Amino acid sequence: MTRGQSMDRTASGASGPERRGRLRGPRILQRERKRRGWSQARLCQELRKAAASQGYELPGDASLACMVSRWENGHCEPDILYRSLLCQVYGKTEEELGFTDADRAGGDKAWLSMTDFCRELEVPYSTAYKWSSFGSESGRFPPCRRLPNGKIRIRRQDFNEWLDGLPTL
């Protein structure tokens, strides 16, 4: 590849629609930031303002800037808290920012990721992770599996049974 040519997004490992679908959100996030003429540092300031208005405290400047860069480059996706903050900052819905797609819509998925779990219960990831540390024996978290990569998966059936077993007010 010569200088000045851009690398085709599909030539970097993944191919086809799954690669394009995965990059949709990051492209939109970066486009929205640049459309406003903001640097990543300015976006971090705006995220802090939005978080403060909701009573949240965000990590340090370097960590937040790293997260923004990773979201925009497609290395990871923002969790439910950051999605809501990005929606507030940009004045857009999750769909408009590319966060929801067919495989995350979720009601019929056999296994839930922690992100799916948080989205359905509308709790921050940190809260769900804390609940998971108590273990399923305590009743504070549904039975789950930890994958070799360290990620947690919850069977939909176990999740529904756990929800049905929670006390009602």
N, C-alpha and C positions, 0 to 999 in steps of 0.2 A: 504494500500500500504506500503510495507516495504522499508526500506532505500536502495537506490541503484537502485530501480525500477523506470522507467520513467512512468509518467501518459500518457495514451493514449490521443492524441489530441482531439478525438471525444467524450471523456467522460466528457468534461468540460462544457456542456450546449448545444451547437449546435451539430448537427450530420450530417452525410452524406456529399455529395459533396459540399454543400454550406460552411461548415466549412473548408474542405480541400482547397477549392478554395480561401477562405479568407486568409488562412495561407500561401499560395504559395509565395506571395510577401515577407512577413516578413522572411520566411525561406531563401529565396534567398538573401535578403539584409544582413542578419546575416552571411550566408555562404560566401558571397563575401568579407565581412569585415574580417572574420576569415581566409579566404584563403590567404589574404595579411599579416596576422599576426598583424593586427591593433587592438588597443583598441577602444572603442567608443570615447574616447578623441582624439585619432589620426584621426578618421574619421571626427570629428568636425573641426579639424585643416584643413584637406583637403577640407572640404565643404567651410570653410572660404576663403581659397585660390581661389577656383573655383568661389565663389560669388564675390570676389574682382576683379577678372579678367573680370567679366561681369558688374561691377559697382554696385553690390548689397551689402548692409550691413546686416548682420545676427544678431539675438538677442544674448544676453549674453551667456556665457559658460554654465551656469546651465540650462537655457531654451533650448539651442540647444541640450545638452546632454539628457535632458528629452525627447525631440522630437525624437531623434535617438532611444532611448530605446523604446518609444511607437510604432514607426514604426516596429522595429525588433520583438516586442512582439505581434504585430497584433492588438493593441488597436486603432490605427488610421492609415490612409495612408498619405503619403507626398502629399502636394499640387503640382500644376504644376511647380512652381519655384524649389522646392526641388527635384522633380523628375528629372528635367533637370540637376540640380547640381549633383545628385547621378549618373546619366548617364555619366556625364563628368568625375567625380572622378573615377568611376569604369571602364570607357571605354566600356560601354555596352549600348544597346538600351533599351527603356521602356519595350519592349516585353521580352527581356532577363532578366530584373529585376522583371518581373511578374506584371507590372503595368497595362497592358491592357488585358482585357478578353472580352468575348462575350457580357456581359451585359453592358460594358462601351463603346463599339465601337460606339454606339449611334445614328446613323442617323435616326432610326425609333422609338426611345424611345418617349413615349408620354410626359414625364416630364423630365426636365434636373435638375441636382443638380448644385450647384455653381461650383463644380469641372468640370462638363461637360461644363458649360458655359465658364469657363476660358480656358479650353482646346480648345474649338472650336474657340474662339476669340484670343487665344494665348496672354492672358493678365494675370498678376499676380492676385492672389486671393484678395490681398489688394485693387487693383484698382477696381475690380468688386464689392467688398463690399462697397467701397466709392460711386460708381455709384448707387448702390441699395439704399444708404441712401438718395439720392435725390428724390427717389420715381418714379413711372412710369408716373405720371402726367407731370413731367418735360420732358419726352421723352428721358431721359438719361439712362433709364433702362426699360426693358420689364415688363409688368404686372407679378407679382409673388405672391406666397402664402407662408406664414410663417407657418411651421408645429408646433405642440405643443412642439416638442423638440427644437425649435428655428431655425431649418434648413430651408433654402429657396429652393423652387422648382419653376421652370419656365415651363409653358406649351410649348411644341415644336412649336405649331402653333403661339403662342404669340411671341416667340423668332424669328421665321421666318418673321412675319409681322413687328416686330421691326427693324430687319435687313434691310428689304426692304424699310422701311421708313427713314433710315439714309441718310443724304445728300451724294452725290457722289462728288469726286474731279476731 
